[in-house]
Amino acid sequence: MSEAAAEQLLEITLRVNGVRRSARVPARRLLSDALRHDLGLTGTHVGCEHGVCGACTVLLDGEPARACLVLAVTAQAHEITTVEGIGSDPANLSPVQQAFAESHALQCGFCTPGFITTISAFLVENPHPTPEEAREAISGNLCRCTGYQNIVKAVVRASEIVAERAEAGR
Amino acid sequence: MSTRQVGEKVQRREDPRLLTGNGRYVDDLGRGALQAAFVRSPHAHARITDIDIADAWELDGVEAVYTWEDLEGRVGEPLPVLIPHPAMTHPRTGYCLAKDEVNHVGEAVVMVVARDRYVAEDACGRIRVSYETLPPVVGLENARAAARLVHDDVPGNVSANLRQEVGDVDTAMAAAPNRLTLELEIERSACMPMEGKGVYARWDADDESLRLHSSTQTSTGVRAAVAAKLGMPLAKVEVVTPDVGGGFGVKIVHPWPEEVLVPWAARRLGRDVKWTEDRREHFVSSAHERGQLQEVEVGFDDDGRLLALDVRFWHDNGAYTPYGIIVPIITATQLLGPYKPGAYRVEFWSMYTNTVLVTPYRGAGRPQGCYAMERTMDAIAAHLGLDRTEVRSRNFIQPDEMPYDHGLMFQDGRPLKYDSGDFPASLAKLKELVGWDDFAAYREQAAAEGRRVGLGIGCYVEGTGVGPYEGGHVQVETNGRVNVATGLTTQGQGHQTVLAQIVADELGVRLEDVHVTTGDTRRMAYAVGTFASRGAVMSGNAVALAARVVREKALRIAADALEVSADDLEIADGVISVKGAPGSSIDLKTVAVLSNPLRYAFDTSAQAATQFAGTFDPDKPPVADDDEPGLEGQDFYSPTQATFANGMHAAVVETDPVTAEIRILRYCVVHDCGVMVNPMIVEGQVHGGVAQGVGGALYERMVYDEGGQLLNASFMDFLIPYASEVPHVETDHLETPSPLNPLGLKGAGEAGTIPVSAVIASAIEDAEGFPIRSMPISPPELWALRRTHSPDPAQEGTS
């Protein structure tokens, strides 16, 4: 066996959706692959592996980031939120998830987790977006099914649901 | 009474799962499975002289390395020609792994199976393939010139030549008072689902059986193909289609080499094996579509009525023809749209090139046909100085002429016969929606502001819901749960919702009690697949028919139990009751219990069906001779022909006088797909279709260099529109039911895409005042066209 045969594995600890998770990965392991294949969080999808489509978007300390462009080892310093962290229970949807269901903002669902994370972060920054601002906010993510129209609608609707839930919880 | 579900904007049943990361796409399965990766050809045309795999074995974790030499039996034979056609004189298909020669960049040459994908790709990097390069044939002009051949034994690079003629075109053309000729071009794009292909094979050595999960549009097709290739009994192969991240046509092709190799390797290694296509692989080793050169000659009277239409086109089919000539046949026939062409002749040549193969992409040849016809309509209007909608209107097939037989053979080998449609009504709606008659004023106002705007239109007819058949199986469990299965697959169309809506209505049960399974050969072994906008038409009607079988049986059993006539019964919300006597009723789930005489009880409801419960006639068997146990039924829907949906689109575009930037200001759609099961889902299909059409009209193209390298094989360079490029779509609907099927449905999946290139070309032409003959069009191309059409460059940018 040649010297290139064995690859060094590193013990890493990731804080994902509020839980500390450990894995042994090579230095080159992408965060997207580590989440999906080492930690079994398959909600994060990989559509291009070069940072363009946005399907793999997760939040690092609340900021959207492409998990396919981040090495797992470097993500140790951050609080990672995946779509499962936004809401993993089909019977208990987050405002953005509920707005997507109401607005028919997904079809095949493959790009959807990247939109959910991106929009969840956006609404923290801008809780009452106009449709134009909503469109701008999602214009870094690719969707091949919906033509985006209902996603724009869902962003606006999600902001209403946040308000409705706050009102109901008062 | 329960609410009728068909026609309602019901929220999708599949969404909560997909929204919370609980979807299961093929790469989400098979944790721990071995992973495959492929060495693919870097050359467009070359002979393989040597393959050195020795270094790959040096890596820890490599489990297998295969070349064509390793492939046994039928696995080593060429892939099947899925849809043979008499006009296809020279069909050619590739091998699962290249044998001796490669014919496009991306063709698989070596397969590696390893512990994980990282190791598998490392191993691929260590394999050295020696090639003797051959001159490639790239582009239709080169294919047509045939100075070089893609396949040595295919003269002229022609895989197929087909000509159809109705009437006497030469005579009618000669007699026509007006004649025009158009030369048109349309470039390649591709489906580009967000999830590429993927295959996961589980080999059960004890049972000598295979379970295959594939991101496919046809599980039954993959099953039959894999069983044939691997020499296995059909009963030992099951194909399950998990969640699929979009298809748009590319996943109807089967078996892809990987769909054969992955299960073959799994059986050989006795291990689970998985392959997940990456984006670059998808660009260079899946499929593209659209590329055609077209020549149209049209003869027409002074009112713009067509007298003769003579179309010749050359279709780029890429390196191989596994899917036959479906795409050019559709172009040739669906080109006619809502019009009567007079005498019509169409001839096409399907041409080999050393590029990725060409198979149906949403629209499947219709966008090209619509483009040819609609450019022609605009040219006639311009020639005669008539309003473009007036010329179209004068050529429409009228509602009272339905059914209308064009006298041509359609893609399913059956007559091209429109079943229904009201084209004048559709046009009236579209003109109203876009404000056609007010546009002149808007144009004037824009011009006063220094802006250049144009209005475009495009009309199409889409043959949808082609056969041969689909099946439905409906089963009522003793707890009231209704299981529905159909064999075709789902890639985002919401079948779990629309099919449940149909069954809920037909059976008289609550929507939430209906659970739909698609694309699983364990549940429905007979099916065709999801393509040609056929899902709702075919499986919708199949599950409706199956539900009617179950309903009839339920009423028969309930009639016995309640001692009334079945005619006096009705079912609502899962309760069968005597009409007008609400007290006298029986639950459907109880009928399910009664339908299955039992020896053993496993719950309280089952007790009611056991042999010592209740009374019975000792002279009759527990299950009658002509009956079967269980409250379930199956039926198949098989139509005599396709059903024809239609639509008309209009767009307002603005072109920048200086930079030639093209912006879509408004996009309007009038769409008629017959009865809409779920209008929310239909609208979603239209939106998505338009977005793909916009990509094809303004942004997407496959850029091959002369050596056959695809220069833009990434999402960085191949420009799928983002939200910032896709217009808000304004829609209106007509519902002209199809007389051909029980539910009156027509397909909706592809419609949105079909006319978009035609519409945008029409609008740009209207804005600029010179003809647009090549699509897609970019700002630099429009800018160059302005230079061609304006001899005085100083005039540019001064308006």
Interface residues (C-beta under 8 A of the other chain):
Chain A: M1 S2 A4 A5 A6 E7 P26 R28 R29 D33 R36 H37 G40 L41 T42 G43 T44 H45 V46 G47 C48 E49 H50 V52 C53 A55 T82 V83 E84 G87 S88 D89 P90 A91 L93 Q97 F100 A101 E102 H104 L106 Q107 C108 G109 F110 C111 T112 P113 I116 R135 E136 I138 S139 G140 N141 L142 C143 R144 C145 T146 G147 Y148 Q149 N150 I151 V152
Chain B: Q11 R12 E14 D15 P16 R17 L18 L19 T20 G21 N22 G23 R24 Y25 D27 D28 R31 E58 L59 D60 D116 R117 Y118 M192 P193 M194 E195 D243 V244 G245 G246 F248 D278 R279 Q491 G492 Q493 G494 M680 I681 E683 G684 Q685 H687 G688 G689 V690 A691 Q692 S714 F715 M716 I720 Y722 A723 S724 V726 H728 V729 G752
